[in-house]
């Protein structure tokens, strides 16, 4: 796979125009519009000299609930890599556009905290299509490195609905991330199934109807399914839905005081969170690992299941460091 190094971050607005173009009949015949390919193309994009802007990090932290620190929130490198992800999916050889895709699983590996002023090299590449009961999935693999050291990795599994055994907005995935065997969890009071581990809710979050727009403003993720009920309905959802990565970030913010320097955290996005809404957050420590979940507050509809395990950390000087 050849790596293409970019001179500057891709501009988001033109990429969204190309991402939405396949929704227009016949537009996919144009050479620069996604939709002509049958398989995900082999492409890797690289961007060097990336530094997070402190003001942008502060705005992101406010929307997601993170305290201000001298290092990046563990989900923020995903935001830095997002323009590259959009550029990959806007490639003319991609089999479909990015608009309407649903994020169903995400893994983050933080090998050590990333300092607020560190200069990063970002790389993003897609993987091949896989069958799914509600369509097809592929993953976007993102990496952040500095000084030749890989410090952060993200793996996002995306669902293209349609062509499966069933259709509809459910995001229940067929397969779990490699090497991740999730624990079945339920929030107490949900009528849990036998064998599930019950987690006691520790917080309730009231989510406004504008949450999708507020998160879009700090992440540049302006997928129409998150922005407004009208655009979400056009893509098969009854109302706008919360971003999966906001939900994951909000969970990690709630766990912030318990996070080790180096960890791996896998989440499965289950039913979409309709906005406005009210959800319950629950977590439990099990040895050094943490299980957590998000459920609809009243009916206990499952929205997210997560599992975090510590890794051995390295300091910026290269020494081992674990909490």
N, C-alpha and C positions, 0 to 999 in steps of 0.2 A: 504494500500500500504506500503510495507516494504521499509525502507531507507537503502541503502548500503553506508557506509562511506569509501572513498578511502584514501589510505596512501599517495598518491602523485598524481599530475596531470597526466591524461592519455597522452601517447605519440601519437602525431598527425599522424605521417607517417604510423604506423601500422593500425591505425583506418581508414585512407584513403584507404589503401589496402583492408581492409575488406568491406569498403563502396562501392568500385568499383567492388568487386568480383562478385556480382550478375549479372553483365553485361556479365560474362562468362557463356556460356550455361552449365547447370548442376552443377555449383558451389554452388548454393543455397541449394543443398542437404547436404552439409557439415554442421556439427552441430554448427560451430562457425561463419558461414556466414549468414547475414540477408537474408530474403526471404522465410523462412520456415513457418512463422506465417501468419495467416489470419487477425489478428487484432493487434493493437499496444499493446505491453505488459505493464502491470502495473509495473513500475520500477521508482525508484527515487535514484539519485546519489547525494552524499554530499562530499564536500571537504572543510576541515577546514584550518585555518592558511594561507590564500591566501593574499599576498601583491603584489600590482602592482610595477613593476620595473620602476623607474623614466626614465631611458633611453628608455625603450619600450614605455612608455606613450608619451615621447617627439617625438619619431619617428611616432607614430600614429597621434599625434596632427598635425604634419607637413603635412602628407598625406591628412588629412581630413580638414585642415584649422583652427583648434582650436588654440587660443593663449595658451601659457604656464601659468598655474595657479598652486596653491598649493592644488588643488583638481582635481579629475578625470573628464575628459569629460563625459557628461551624457550617452554616448553610450559605454564607455570603459568597464563597467562591463559585457556587452555582449561579448566582446573579452575574458575576464577572464573566462566566463562561457562556451565559445565555445568548449573547449576540452570535457567538461562534456556532452554537447549536442551531439557531435560526438560519444561519448561512448554510450550514450543512443540509438542512431540510429544504432550503430554497433552491438547491442545485437542480438544474434542468433534468437530470437523470433520475431524480427521486420519483417514486411511483405515485405519490400523492402530496398534497399541500399540508402544511402544519396546522392550519385553522381547523378546529374541530377535533384534533387529537386529544385523547384523555390519558393523563399520567396515572398509571396504575401501581407502580412499584418504584421505590427509590432506595438506593444504598449510598451512604457517605462513609468514607474512611478518612479520618483526620489523623495523620501520623504525628503531628505536633501542632500547637497553636501557631497561627500565622500572624506575625506582627503587623500592626496597622500600616506601617510604612514600607513593608517588604515589597520588593519588585519580583513579579511572578512571570513565568512562562506558562501559557495555557494551551492545551491541546484538546480537540474534540473529534471523535470519530463515531460513526454509527455501526451497528451490527446487522446481520441478515434478518429478514422477516421470519417470524415463527407463527404457526397456527394458533388460534385462540377461539374459544366457543362463540365469542361475539365479534370476531373479525380476525385481525392479524396484529402482532406486536413486533416491535424492534426496540433496541436500546441505544441510547446515546451515552458514550463513555467520555467523561471529562476528567482531565488531570491538570493539577497545578504543581509546578516545581519552581525551585529557586536554587541557583548555584549548582545545578545538576542533581539536586535532591528532590525527590517527589514527596510533597508534603500533604497533598489532599487528592482524593479521588471521588468521583461521583458517577453513579450508574442509574440512569433514568429509563424505565421501561414504559413505552408509549403504546397505547391501543388505538388502532384505526378500526372503528366500528363498521360492521357490514360484512357480509359474506360468510359469517359463521353460522352455527346451528340456530342461534337466536339473535335478535337485534334489540336495541334499546340502550338507555343510558347507564345501565349497571356496569360497574367497573370491577366485578369479581374476577380476578385473574385465574388462569388455568394453572400456571406454574409459578413457583416462588423463586427468588434469586438463588443463584448457585451457592451451595454450601450454607444456605440459610434455612433452617428448619424452625419455622415460627411456632411459638407456644400458643395454644388456643387460649384466649383470654376473654373474659366477660366482666362487665361492671356489675357489682352487686345490685340486685333488684331488677335485673333484666330477664329473669327467667332463664338462667344459664343452662346450657346443655350439660349432661352428665360428663364428667371428666374435664370440663373447662376450669381454669383457675380464675377465681373471682378477684377483682381488683376494686378497692374501695375508692370512689370518686373523691378527689381532693380539691377540685376547682370546677366552677361552672363558668363558661364563657358565653356572653351574649354578643352575637355577631351581627353588625348592621348590614343593611342592604347595599351600602357603598364599600364594603370590605374589599371586594374584587377590584374596584377602581383605585382604592388606596394602596393595595399591594402592587397593582400594576404600575403605579407612579414611582415606586421605589425599586421595582424589579425589572421593568420594561416588558413583563409578560402580559401582553394585551390580547390574549386569546379571547374572542367574543363570547365564549361560554362563561366567562367570569365577569364581563363588563356590565351587562344589563339584561333584564329579563327578556326584552324583545330579541336581542341577538342570540341569547341562549335558547329561546324557543325555536328559532330558525334552525338550530343545530340539534334539536331533539330533546332539550331539557325543559322542565316546567318553569324553572326560574334560573337566574344566575347562580353559579356554584362557586364555592371558595376554591382558591388555588390549593392544590395538594401540597406544594412546597411552603405555602404559608402555614398550613396545618402542621407540617413537620417542624417548621421553624418555631412555631408557637409551643409545641411540645418540648423541644430542646431548651427553649427559653425557660419553661416551667421547671426543667430539670437542671438548669444552669449551675446551681451550687453543688450538684452531685456529679458533674461531668468530669471524667479524667482528662489529662492533657491529650492522650491518644486513645481513640476508640473507633469502633465500627458500629453504625446504627442503620438497621434495615427497617423500612416501613412498607406496609401493604395498604394502599388506599382502597377502601371497599365501596360503600355507597357514597355518592357525592353529598356534600353539605350544601343544602339549599339556603340561599340568602334572602331575607334575614333569617337567623336561626339561633338556637340555643343548644350548646353541647356541653357534655361533661368530660373532664379529663381525669384519668386514674393512672396510677403507677405503683410499682412494687419492686423493691430490691430483692434479688435472689442471688446469694453469695455476692460476687462483685458485679453481676449483671443486673440490668434494669428492664423490666417489662412495662409497657405503657399502652394506653388505648384512648381513643376518643369515640364517644357515643352520643347520639342525639339525646338530649336531656330528659325528655318525657317518655318517648317510646323505646329508647335504647337501641335505635337503629345503629349498626356498626359502621363507623366512618373510617377508622384507622386502627391498625394493630402495629405495634413497634417493639423492637428488641435491640438493646444496646449492650455491647460487651467491650471491656477495656482492652487496649493493646499496649505493648511496651513503647513508651515515648522516647523521642530523642530531642535533646535541647538543640538550640541553634549552633552550639559548639560541637554537637555530635555525640554528647554523652547520653547514656541511658537515663531516663527520668520517668518514673511512674508514681502515681499517687496511691 
